[in-house]
Amino acid sequence: MYRFRVRLEDIAENRLTLRGQEARHLSKVLRLGPGEEVLAFDNSGLEYRARVEQVNQDEVVCVILAQYESGREPGLDVLLLQGLPKVDKMELIIQKTTELGVRSIIPLRTTRAVVQLEGKKAQDRVDRWQKIAAEAAKQCGRPKVPEIGQVADLAVAIRALPPGTMVLAAYEAEETQGLAEALKSWPGGPIALVIGPEGGFDSREVAFLTEQGALSVSLGPRILRTETAGMAALTMVLYHLGDLGKVGVRSQ
């Protein structure tokens, strides 16, 4: 069945209402009508099986048939701090890490980043990236959409992390500690993966990260492109800590 995002305030008793773009997509693009069954999620972790009852110009009213926890959200909070890459690579990173299970993504301004976003241009790009995350979440069956944060300087983003976050900085020159080894000391709580842009981090940024308590880690014997590194690191973390690689179970 097709999946749609519904706002919490649009759920009342045994009905939910799709509005705006979601409603138009159902009625104008998919041409669904009364009697059709759909799935909806409210970004809290709940999903709903519903039957279309009424189709109007910019809203669709559905009767809720069942409500359940999807079982598709990771039990881990993994954040990705991604150095701004060139061209459309950020869109690919957001799409694929959303599918894998990232909780939020913070675009980073770094010394070696070719792309520098400021002001309205930065906000417009973040708005677009948030839409890409929402579409990816719908496609892969996630009941929550990862939050795309505002473009931030590295220092600002690191200092704004939740208390107790384990920070792992992927560094191609790291020769003593791999990501798997670092995870052995995971105390529980959020994990932040810090990935540099195409040129990587410079030595001052690495020094700052370690001063702030981040662990410099290697992702393996080969140097990965920036658009690959975040996906690879996220996959390693979720697999190592037991989220990926198991059969998905949905309770109802």
N, C-alpha and C positions, 0 to 999 in steps of 0.2 A: 504494500500500500504506500501511497505518497505520504511524505512527512511534511508538517508545517509547524512553524514556530508561533506560539500563542503567548500573549502577555498574561501575567498572573492576574492582573485586574480585569481581564476579559474572561475569567472563569468564574461562574456562579452556579451553585447548586449542581444540576446535572447537565449544564450546557456550557459550551465555550464558543467564543466569537472570534473569527479570524478577520483582521482588518487590513486596509491598505494594500501593500504589495502582495502579502500572502493571500488575501482574498482574491485579488485580481489574477494571481497566478493560478489559483484553483479554478476559477470560473472562466477566465478568458484564454489562458494558455492550455491548461489541461482539459478544459471544458467538462468538468465534473458537475453533477447536479444533485438534487435531492435523492436520497436513498443510497448514495455512494458512501463507502466507508474509507476513512482516512486515519492517519496517526498524527498526533500533535505532541509537542513538548514545550515546557514552560520555563526552561533554563534553570530550574531548581533541582533537577534530577528525576522529575516525574514525567511519565508519558501517558498519553490518553488514546484509546481507540474510540473513535467517534463516527457518527453517521450524519451526513449533511442533511439538514432539515430545511434551511431557507437560504437562497442566494439572492443578495441585493447588489446594488451598484458597487459599493466599496466595503461590504462586509458579508461574511458567510456565517450563519448560525448552525452549530452542530450539537447533536445530543450525545453526551458522553455515555459510552457503553461499558468501558472498563478503564481503571486507573491503576498504574503499577510503577514500581521502580525498574528502570531499564536494565541495570546491571552492566552498563557499558561505560560508565565513568571510572577512570582510574582511582584507586584508593590513595594515590600519592599526588601531592602538589608539586609538579615540576614546572618551573618557569624557564623560559628561554630569553636570554638577553643577547640579542643578535646585532652585531655590527652591521651598519647599513651597506648592502651590496649594490652593485651596479644593475641598471636596466630593470627587468622584471623578475629578478631572482627572489626578491622578498615575497612576491606573491606565491611562488612555488614553495618557499620555506613555510609560509603560513598555512597553505593548503595541506601540505603533507604532515607537518607536525600536529596540526589539528586532528587529522585522521589517526595519528599515532597515539595521541592522548595528552598533549601539552595543556597546561592549565591557563597560562597567560604568556604573552610575548611582549617584550619591551624592545623597540628599535633603538639602537645606540649610535650616537655620534662618537667616532673615535678618530685618532690622529691620522691614520692611514686610509680612512674611508674616502673614496672618490666622491660619493654622493653626500651632499650636505643639505638637509632640509630644515627650513625655518618658517615660522609664522603660518600664514594661510596655506601655503604649499604643503607644509608638514601636516596640518590638520586635514586637508583634503586627502592626502595620501593615507593617513590613519583611518579616515572614514571608509575609504575604499578597501583597505586591508580588513577592517572589521566585517564588511559585507562578505569578503572572500572567506573569512573564518566561519561566518554564519552558514554560508552555502556548503562549505566542507563538512560542518557538523551535521547538517541535515542529510547529506549524502552518506556519511559513514555511520549514521545511527546514534550519534552522541546526543544526550539530553541536555547538555550544557555547551554554550559557545565560549571558547577561550576569549579572554579580554585582550585586546590589542592596546597597549599603553601608549602614552604620548612619547614622541621622539625625545630622548633624554641624553645628556652627557653621561659618560661612563660613571663618574664619581657620584653624580646625583642618583643614578639608578641603583648603584650598589648600596648607598646609604639609606635608600628608601625600602630596601627589602624587609620582609617581616622578621622580627626577632627569631633567632634560632635557625635561620636558613643556612643550609650547607651550600657553599658556593664553590663550584668546580669550573675552573677556567681552562679551556682547551688551548694548549700552547704547543706549537709544532717543534719547538726546541727543547721540550721537556724530555729528560732522559732517565729519570729515576722512578717516576710514579705513573702508573697507568690508571685509567678511570676505574677499572674493576677493583684494583687494590685500594684506591681512595674510598670506594663505597663500603669497604669493610669497617670503616670507622663512622659510618652514618649513624647519627644518634636518634634518628626519627625526625619528623618535621619536614618542612619544604626543602626542595633542592633547586638551586639556580644554576643553569648551565650558561656559561659566558663564552660566546663565539665571536671571534674577530672578523673584520671584513676581508676582502680579497688579499690585502697586504698583511693581514694578521695584526697582532698587537705590537706596539713598539716596547722597548725595554722599560720605559718609565711607567707605562700602563700595567705591565706585568708586575713591576715593583709595587705599584699602588694596590693592585689586587691582593698580593700576598700580605702587604701591610694590613689590609682590611680583613685578613683571615681566610682569604680564598685559597684553595688548593690548586696548584698548577698540575694539570694532568695531560697525559698523552692519550690519543684515541687509537693508537696502533702504529705499525711500522711504516705506513704510507701517509703522505701528506694529502689531506682531503680538501676539496674546494669548500668555500664558505657555505654554499648551498647544500652541500652534502654533510658537513660536519655537525650541524645542529640536529639533523634527522638521525644521523648515526649515533650521536651521544644520547639523544632521547631514547632511541630504541634500546641501547645498551643499559641505560638506567632502569627503564621499565621492565626489561627482561630480567635483569640481575635481581631486582627487588620483587619479582613475582607477578607483575601485571600482564605483560605480553607473553605469549606462548602457551596460554591456557585456554580451555574452552569457555566461550562466553555463556553466561547463565542469566536469564531474565526471569525475575520473580513477578508473579501476577496475582 
